[in-house]
Amino acid sequence: MNNLFITILVFFLPFIFFDSCVVLGARILTGHWKPISNVTDATVVDIGKFAVDEHDLKDHASLKFVRVVSGEIQVVAGMNYKLTITTVNGGLENNYVAVVWVKPIQKSRQLVSFKGPI
C-alpha cells in the first residue's frame, strides 16, 4: 500500500507543481530554497504584485509594485515564494522581502511576511 501511494505521489507531483517547476526551470527539493531563474516570469511577477497589494491592505500603506529583483522558492504544502521586491512610494524606491505561501490546488495565496525596507 505504501509503495502504491509513493508511486501515485511521484507521478502526480509534477502536475501539481507544474507552474512553479516552469518558473524554476529545474527540479525542486522539498524543504530546500531554490533560486528562481526567471524573476520576470508572469507567475513570479503576479505573486510579487499580490504581496505588495496585501501589505498595503493590512498596513494601510501605499506602496506601488515596480519589479521583482530576485527570488527563491521552497516546496512545502504548496510553495513558498521568497521575493525581493522593488516598490515606490512618493517617488522613493525601496526593496522589501516578502514571503508568499501559494497553494496551487486550492488556488490560494497568503502573505506570510513582508519586511523592509532593506
Disulfide bonds with the S-S distance in Angstrom:
none
